[in-house]
Protein backbone atom coordinates (compact mmCIF):
# COMPACT_ATOMS: atom_id res chain seq x y z
CA UNK A 1 0.00 0.00 0.00
CA UNK A 2 2.91 2.40 0.61
CA UNK A 3 3.58 2.49 -3.13
CA UNK A 4 0.09 3.91 -3.70
CA UNK A 5 0.66 6.78 -1.29
CA UNK A 6 4.37 7.55 -1.55
CA UNK A 7 4.26 11.10 -0.20
CA UNK A 8 2.38 10.00 2.88
CA UNK A 9 4.67 7.10 3.67
CA UNK A 10 7.95 8.83 2.87
CA UNK A 11 7.50 12.20 4.53
CA UNK A 12 9.27 12.94 7.80
CA UNK A 13 6.87 14.55 10.30
CA UNK A 14 8.02 17.91 11.62
CA UNK A 15 5.08 19.32 13.56
CA UNK A 16 5.10 23.06 14.09
CA UNK A 17 1.97 24.10 15.92
CA UNK A 18 3.30 27.58 16.65
CA UNK A 19 3.63 28.46 12.96
CA UNK A 20 0.24 26.87 12.23
CA UNK A 21 -1.45 29.18 14.73
CA UNK A 22 0.41 32.19 13.36
CA UNK A 23 -0.79 31.20 9.89
CA UNK A 24 -4.42 30.71 10.93
CA UNK A 25 -4.51 33.98 12.84
CA UNK A 26 -3.21 35.82 9.77
CA UNK A 27 0.04 36.92 11.35
CA UNK A 28 2.48 35.04 9.12
CA UNK A 29 1.44 32.91 6.17
CA UNK A 30 3.07 29.56 5.66
CA UNK A 31 4.61 28.70 2.35
CA UNK A 32 2.64 25.43 2.36
CA UNK A 33 -0.99 24.72 3.24
CA UNK A 34 -1.27 23.04 6.65
CA UNK A 35 -3.58 20.16 7.49
CA UNK A 36 -6.21 20.09 10.18
CA UNK A 37 -8.86 17.60 11.26
CA UNK A 38 -11.74 17.69 13.69
CA UNK A 39 -12.37 14.00 14.38
CA UNK A 40 -10.92 10.80 12.96
CA UNK A 41 -13.09 7.87 13.98
CA UNK A 42 -11.32 5.25 16.06
CA UNK A 43 -11.68 2.45 13.45
CA UNK A 44 -9.80 4.66 10.98
CA UNK A 45 -7.08 5.44 13.51
CA UNK A 46 -6.79 1.75 14.35
CA UNK A 47 -6.59 0.71 10.68
CA UNK A 48 -3.84 3.22 9.97
CA UNK A 49 -1.74 2.43 13.02
CA UNK A 50 -2.07 -1.36 12.83
CA UNK A 51 -2.43 -2.18 9.14
CA UNK A 52 -0.18 0.49 7.69
CA UNK A 53 2.42 1.00 10.42
CA UNK A 54 2.33 -2.37 12.21
CA UNK A 55 1.66 -1.08 15.70
CA UNK A 56 -0.28 -3.17 18.18
CA UNK A 57 -3.65 -1.75 19.21
CA UNK A 58 -4.80 -1.58 22.81
CA UNK A 59 -8.34 -0.34 23.54
CA UNK A 60 -8.80 2.38 26.14
CA UNK A 61 -9.55 0.43 29.31
CA UNK A 62 -10.02 1.14 32.99
CA UNK A 63 -6.36 0.60 33.92
CA UNK A 64 -3.65 3.18 33.35
CA UNK A 65 -1.48 0.81 31.29
CA UNK A 66 -4.12 0.29 28.61
CA UNK A 67 -4.98 3.98 28.68
CA UNK A 68 -1.40 5.08 28.14
CA UNK A 69 -0.84 2.60 25.32
CA UNK A 70 -4.06 3.77 23.66
CA UNK A 71 -3.04 7.42 24.01
CA UNK A 72 0.44 6.65 22.66
CA UNK A 73 -1.19 5.26 19.52
CA UNK A 74 -3.26 8.42 19.16
CA UNK A 75 -0.15 10.56 19.43
CA UNK A 76 1.61 8.37 16.86
CA UNK A 77 -1.32 8.63 14.44
CA UNK A 78 -1.66 12.42 14.55
CA UNK A 79 2.07 12.99 14.27
CA UNK A 80 2.74 10.35 11.61
CA UNK A 81 -0.07 11.59 9.36
CA UNK A 82 1.51 15.03 9.30
CA UNK A 83 -0.73 17.10 11.55
CA UNK A 84 0.65 19.95 13.64
CA UNK A 85 -2.25 19.77 16.07
CA UNK A 86 -3.59 16.70 17.77
CA UNK A 87 -7.26 17.15 18.53
CA UNK A 88 -8.62 15.18 21.46
CA UNK A 89 -12.03 15.22 23.06
CA UNK A 90 -13.42 13.66 26.17
CA UNK A 91 -16.61 14.65 27.88
CA UNK A 92 -18.60 15.22 30.98
CA UNK A 93 -21.41 12.70 30.90
CA UNK A 94 -24.79 14.36 30.43
CA UNK A 95 -27.25 11.45 30.17
CA UNK A 96 -29.78 11.61 27.37
CA UNK A 97 -31.97 9.29 25.38
CA UNK A 98 -30.74 7.64 22.22
CA UNK A 99 -31.53 4.88 19.81
CA UNK A 100 -29.26 2.44 18.09
CA UNK A 101 -29.17 1.99 14.34
CA UNK A 102 -27.26 -0.61 12.39
CA UNK A 103 -24.06 0.61 10.84
CA UNK A 104 -23.33 -1.20 7.61
CA UNK A 105 -20.26 0.85 6.71
CA UNK A 106 -17.77 -1.25 8.61
CA UNK A 107 -17.45 -4.72 10.04
CA UNK A 108 -15.87 -3.39 13.22
CA UNK A 109 -18.77 -1.35 14.61
CA UNK A 110 -22.20 -2.88 14.21
CA UNK A 111 -24.28 -0.01 15.56
CA UNK A 112 -24.25 3.74 15.85
CA UNK A 113 -26.02 5.74 18.51
CA UNK A 114 -28.43 8.46 17.38
CA UNK A 115 -30.01 11.11 19.57
CA UNK A 116 -33.67 10.54 20.31
CA UNK A 117 -35.50 13.43 18.66
CA UNK A 118 -38.86 13.31 20.47
CA UNK A 119 -38.30 12.30 24.06
CA UNK A 120 -35.61 13.50 26.41
CA UNK A 121 -34.87 13.27 30.10
CA UNK A 122 -36.19 16.67 31.19
CA UNK A 123 -39.68 17.92 30.41
CA UNK A 124 -40.60 19.52 33.76
CA UNK A 125 -39.12 21.15 36.84
CA UNK A 126 -39.47 17.82 38.63
CA UNK A 127 -37.34 16.19 35.94
CA UNK A 128 -34.79 18.98 36.32
CA UNK A 129 -34.48 18.30 40.05
CA UNK A 130 -34.01 14.55 39.44
CA UNK A 131 -31.61 14.82 36.51
CA UNK A 132 -28.10 13.40 37.31
CA UNK A 133 -25.94 16.33 36.30
CA UNK A 134 -22.25 15.33 36.30
CA UNK A 135 -19.72 16.70 38.76
CA UNK A 136 -16.52 18.16 37.34
CA UNK A 137 -14.61 17.06 40.42
CA UNK A 138 -15.46 13.43 39.59
CA UNK A 139 -14.05 13.61 36.07
CA UNK A 140 -10.77 11.84 35.30
CA UNK A 141 -8.52 14.32 33.51
CA UNK A 142 -5.69 11.80 33.16
CA UNK A 143 -5.93 11.47 29.32
CA UNK A 144 -5.59 15.22 28.83
CA UNK A 145 -2.72 15.41 31.29
CA UNK A 146 -0.92 12.46 29.72
CA UNK A 147 -1.18 13.92 26.22
CA UNK A 148 0.01 17.26 27.53
CA UNK A 149 3.17 15.60 28.94
CA UNK A 150 3.94 13.30 26.01
CA UNK A 151 3.31 15.26 22.81
CA UNK A 152 6.27 15.30 20.40
CA UNK A 153 8.32 18.45 20.19
CA UNK A 154 6.56 21.11 18.16
CA UNK A 155 3.17 19.46 18.24
CA UNK A 156 0.17 21.23 19.73
CA UNK A 157 -2.92 20.08 21.55
CA UNK A 158 -6.34 21.24 20.36
CA UNK A 159 -8.90 20.32 22.97
CA UNK A 160 -12.63 19.96 23.28
CA UNK A 161 -15.16 17.84 25.03
CA UNK A 162 -17.81 15.92 23.14
CA UNK A 163 -20.91 17.96 22.48
CA UNK A 164 -21.36 21.71 22.62
CA UNK A 165 -23.87 23.64 24.69
CA UNK A 166 -26.67 23.45 22.10
CA UNK A 167 -25.98 19.79 21.41
CA UNK A 168 -25.99 18.93 25.11
CA UNK A 169 -29.18 20.82 25.93
CA UNK A 170 -31.05 19.50 22.89
CA UNK A 171 -29.84 16.02 23.85
CA UNK A 172 -31.15 16.40 27.40
CA UNK A 173 -34.56 17.74 26.30
CA UNK A 174 -34.69 16.11 22.83
CA UNK A 175 -34.84 18.56 19.94
CA UNK A 176 -38.62 18.28 19.62
CA UNK A 177 -39.25 18.96 23.32
CA UNK A 178 -36.75 21.80 23.29
CA UNK A 179 -38.66 23.52 20.50
CA UNK A 180 -41.91 23.31 22.48
CA UNK A 181 -40.31 24.36 25.76
CA UNK A 182 -38.71 27.43 24.22
CA UNK A 183 -42.27 28.76 23.99
CA UNK A 184 -44.04 26.93 26.81
CA UNK A 185 -41.41 26.99 29.57
CA UNK A 186 -38.53 29.29 28.62
CA UNK A 187 -37.49 29.53 32.29
CA UNK A 188 -36.85 25.77 32.31
CA UNK A 189 -34.78 25.99 29.13
CA UNK A 190 -32.78 28.80 30.67
CA UNK A 191 -32.21 26.87 33.90
CA UNK A 192 -30.93 23.78 32.11
CA UNK A 193 -28.79 25.82 29.74
CA UNK A 194 -27.22 27.76 32.60
CA UNK A 195 -26.52 24.58 34.55
CA UNK A 196 -24.87 22.87 31.57
CA UNK A 197 -22.97 26.03 30.71
CA UNK A 198 -21.59 26.43 34.24
CA UNK A 199 -20.43 22.81 34.34
CA UNK A 200 -18.80 22.91 30.92
CA UNK A 201 -17.03 26.20 31.62
CA UNK A 202 -15.68 24.71 34.85
CA UNK A 203 -14.52 21.71 32.83
CA UNK A 204 -12.70 23.95 30.36
CA UNK A 205 -10.95 25.83 33.15
CA UNK A 206 -9.05 22.62 33.87
CA UNK A 207 -8.08 22.23 30.22
CA UNK A 208 -6.91 25.82 29.95
CA UNK A 209 -4.28 25.08 32.61
CA UNK A 210 -2.42 22.65 30.32
CA UNK A 211 0.84 24.20 29.14
CA UNK A 212 0.88 22.44 25.74
CA UNK A 213 -2.61 23.66 24.90
CA UNK A 214 -2.58 25.30 21.48
CA UNK A 215 -6.29 25.86 20.73
CA UNK A 216 -9.76 25.29 22.10
CA UNK A 217 -11.74 23.60 19.35
CA UNK A 218 -15.25 22.50 20.41
CA UNK A 219 -18.06 21.20 18.27
CA UNK A 220 -21.63 22.44 18.53
CA UNK A 221 -23.87 21.65 15.55
CA UNK A 222 -26.43 24.45 15.40
CA UNK A 223 -27.79 24.10 11.88
CA UNK A 224 -28.97 21.86 9.08
CA UNK A 225 -28.80 22.22 5.33
CA UNK A 226 -31.04 25.27 4.86
CA UNK A 227 -31.07 27.10 8.20
CA UNK A 228 -30.20 27.08 11.88
CA UNK A 229 -31.88 24.26 13.83
CA UNK A 230 -33.80 26.70 16.03
CA UNK A 231 -34.31 30.42 15.46
CA UNK A 232 -31.25 32.66 15.41
CA UNK A 233 -32.90 34.72 18.16
CA UNK A 234 -33.11 31.67 20.45
CA UNK A 235 -29.50 30.74 19.72
CA UNK A 236 -28.44 34.28 20.60
CA UNK A 237 -30.42 34.31 23.82
CA UNK A 238 -29.63 30.90 25.25
CA UNK A 239 -26.59 29.35 23.59
CA UNK A 240 -24.18 31.82 22.03
CA UNK A 241 -23.38 33.43 25.42
CA UNK A 242 -21.63 30.17 26.37
CA UNK A 243 -19.44 30.35 23.28
CA UNK A 244 -18.72 34.01 23.93
CA UNK A 245 -17.59 33.24 27.47
CA UNK A 246 -15.48 30.27 26.41
CA UNK A 247 -13.85 32.30 23.64
CA UNK A 248 -13.05 35.01 26.19
CA UNK A 249 -11.47 32.42 28.48
CA UNK A 250 -9.43 31.01 25.59
CA UNK A 251 -8.22 34.42 24.49
CA UNK A 252 -7.30 35.32 28.07
CA UNK A 253 -5.16 32.18 28.12
CA UNK A 254 -3.58 33.26 24.82
CA UNK A 255 -4.99 30.50 22.59
CA UNK A 256 -7.43 30.77 19.67
CA UNK A 257 -11.03 29.64 19.72
CA UNK A 258 -11.96 27.50 16.72
CA UNK A 259 -15.56 26.37 16.33
CA UNK A 260 -16.91 23.32 14.54
CA UNK A 261 -20.60 23.72 13.77
CA UNK A 262 -22.50 21.93 11.04
CA UNK A 263 -25.33 23.37 9.01
CA UNK A 264 -26.30 26.65 7.42
CA UNK A 265 -25.21 29.30 9.93
CA UNK A 266 -25.31 32.34 7.67
CA UNK A 267 -27.85 34.15 9.86
CA UNK A 268 -25.64 33.91 12.92
CA UNK A 269 -22.24 34.37 11.28
CA UNK A 270 -22.19 38.07 12.30
CA UNK A 271 -22.75 36.95 15.89
CA UNK A 272 -19.99 34.33 15.70
CA UNK A 273 -17.57 36.89 14.25
CA UNK A 274 -18.49 40.05 16.16
CA UNK A 275 -19.77 38.77 19.50
CA UNK A 276 -18.28 35.31 20.06
CA UNK A 277 -15.14 36.33 18.15
CA UNK A 278 -14.25 32.92 16.77
CA UNK A 279 -10.75 32.63 15.32
CA UNK A 280 -11.63 29.83 12.91
CA UNK A 281 -14.70 28.13 11.48
CA UNK A 282 -14.89 24.41 10.73
CA UNK A 283 -17.52 22.23 9.02
CA UNK A 284 -18.53 22.82 5.44
CA UNK A 285 -20.83 21.03 3.05
CA UNK A 286 -20.73 21.79 -0.65
CA UNK A 287 -24.53 21.55 -0.84
CA UNK A 288 -24.77 24.44 1.63
CA UNK A 289 -21.80 26.55 0.57
CA UNK A 290 -18.48 25.35 -0.85
CA UNK A 291 -15.57 26.46 1.24
CA UNK A 292 -14.19 28.69 -1.53
CA UNK A 293 -17.33 30.85 -1.39
CA UNK A 294 -17.33 30.92 2.41
CA UNK A 295 -13.72 32.05 2.32
CA UNK A 296 -14.60 34.84 -0.12
CA UNK A 297 -17.28 36.09 2.26
CA UNK A 298 -15.62 35.63 5.64
CA UNK A 299 -12.00 34.56 5.16
CA UNK A 300 -10.61 38.00 5.94
CA UNK A 301 -12.14 37.80 9.42
CA UNK A 302 -11.65 34.20 10.49
CA UNK A 303 -9.60 31.16 9.59
CA UNK A 304 -11.20 28.65 7.24
CA UNK A 305 -10.62 25.07 8.35
CA UNK A 306 -11.16 21.89 6.34
CA UNK A 307 -13.43 21.96 3.33
CA UNK A 308 -13.18 18.51 1.70
CA UNK A 309 -16.83 17.53 1.38
CA UNK A 310 -17.70 14.30 3.22
CA UNK A 311 -19.95 13.02 0.44
CA UNK A 312 -17.02 13.35 -1.94
CA UNK A 313 -14.65 11.61 0.47
CA UNK A 314 -17.11 8.79 1.05
CA UNK A 315 -18.14 8.10 -2.54
CA UNK A 316 -15.75 9.56 -5.11
CA UNK A 317 -12.89 7.80 -6.92
CA UNK A 318 -9.43 8.58 -5.59
CA UNK A 319 -8.63 10.61 -8.71
CA UNK A 320 -11.53 12.97 -7.98
CA UNK A 321 -10.46 13.36 -4.39
CA UNK A 322 -6.93 14.24 -5.44
CA UNK A 323 -8.27 16.73 -7.99
CA UNK A 324 -10.37 18.44 -5.33
CA UNK A 325 -7.36 18.68 -3.02
CA UNK A 326 -5.39 20.38 -5.77
CA UNK A 327 -8.27 22.75 -6.48
CA UNK A 328 -8.68 23.79 -2.85
CA UNK A 329 -4.96 24.31 -2.32
CA UNK A 330 -4.72 26.38 -5.51
CA UNK A 331 -7.81 28.45 -4.71
CA UNK A 332 -7.92 28.82 -0.93
CA UNK A 333 -4.23 28.47 -0.13
CA UNK A 334 -3.01 31.79 -1.57
CA UNK A 335 -5.72 33.71 0.30
CA UNK A 336 -4.20 32.70 3.64
CA UNK A 337 -5.71 31.67 6.98
CA UNK A 338 -6.61 28.28 5.50
CA UNK A 339 -5.91 24.71 6.60
CA UNK A 340 -7.12 21.76 4.57
CA UNK A 341 -8.89 18.65 5.81
CA UNK A 342 -12.33 17.13 5.76
CA UNK A 343 -15.40 19.31 5.72
CA UNK A 344 -16.64 17.56 8.85
CA UNK A 345 -14.59 14.59 10.11
CA UNK A 346 -13.25 11.24 8.98
CA UNK A 347 -16.05 8.82 9.91
CA UNK A 348 -15.63 5.07 9.62
CA UNK A 349 -17.74 4.95 6.47
CA UNK A 350 -15.15 6.93 4.49
CA UNK A 351 -13.06 4.30 2.68
CA UNK A 352 -9.57 4.21 4.09
CA UNK A 353 -8.07 4.51 0.62
CA UNK A 354 -9.93 7.77 0.07
CA UNK A 355 -8.67 9.28 3.31
CA UNK A 356 -5.13 8.21 2.46
CA UNK A 357 -5.46 9.64 -1.05
CA UNK A 358 -6.48 13.00 0.39
CA UNK A 359 -3.56 13.04 2.81
CA UNK A 360 -1.06 11.86 0.19
CA UNK A 361 -2.15 14.51 -2.29
CA UNK A 362 -1.92 17.27 0.31
CA UNK A 363 1.67 16.29 1.06
CA UNK A 364 2.42 16.03 -2.66
CA UNK A 365 1.20 19.57 -3.26
CA UNK A 366 3.18 20.88 -0.29
CA UNK A 367 6.54 19.57 -1.53
Phi, psi and omega in degrees: 000332182299330180293335180281339183226064189296323182292324179291317185279338184260348183286152178256114183297133175223075184298141180215078183295327182298315180288329176299313181295319176301318179297312185289333177274000176078019181271323179206115185281136174288157176281341177239161181273120181285165178253150176211150177215147181272304178219138166241117183303146184304319177301328178289314178302316180297316181297319180294311186290325183270311186281325184265326186239009169058038174263147177282146184253132177235118179297154177289112183251198181271343181265153184295327181297312179294324180295317180292321179294322176297313181294325175299321177293323176297314178302313179303313183301307185295323178288313186294329180281353172101013180279148173272332179246135169260121178262131181225138176227143174212157198223148159297145184266105173257102183300142176213182179257143182214169174228154181258139177230144182293136178253112182263006185280339184213152177279346186279319181246120185272337183223154170238148179267135179236139180297136174289126188272343189245341185220119180249199183258348177233124175225001183205170176295328177296317176299320179301317180293329182272343188297135182275072177301140180288163176246125182300324183293345178268354185281141179268107182272008183307314182302318178297316182293322179295313178299319180301325182276338191242008177296145176297158179303133178090344184273145181251166181242119176252117192246152173198167169246156184294122175092123177274184184297315179293317179299316181296313183293318179291335174288318181293316181277328202082146185295324180293313180296322178301316181298320177292316185291334175303332179260322186275323182218066182298332178295323178293317177301317180296319181296315180294317181298317180294321179296313179296318180299314181298318180294317183289325177294322176296322177299314182292332178300325176294316182294325182290351176276349182287130187283342178266004180299129182246333180199151166260129191218073181276168174241137179205093185286112185247007183215175171228196193297326186250347185194179170288154185293319170240179186296148174304324180298318179292322176298318180295321184286315191257325195246323181293333176302327176298313181296323177298315180294317181293322176296320177298317178297319179296314182294324177296329177280347179090021178238151181285162179243104177261142182236126169264124175208120182280159173101180181273104185251019186304325184286343177246006178300320175302324178293317181296325182278316189267329184257304177292320181068052176294148179263347179198146179243133177234152178098111181220145177227126184302328180291338176269301178196114176304150187298329179300319181288319177301317181296322176300321184281319192233356188295343177281348185245346180205154177290149181247119192241123174097230171110344179283111187302135184294323178299319176298311181298327184278336191234341189277156171296156181302324181298322179290324178294317178296321179296320179292322175301313181298320181295315181293318180295320181290326184271308187273331184302310183295339180285341178084170179054042184228136170230138187263148177176195180292159176286346182219297182189182173247087179285167184290349179271356171282123179303137182303321181297329179287319176298315180295324178296318177300311183294320180296319182290324176300313180294326177297317181289337182268002179289000000 
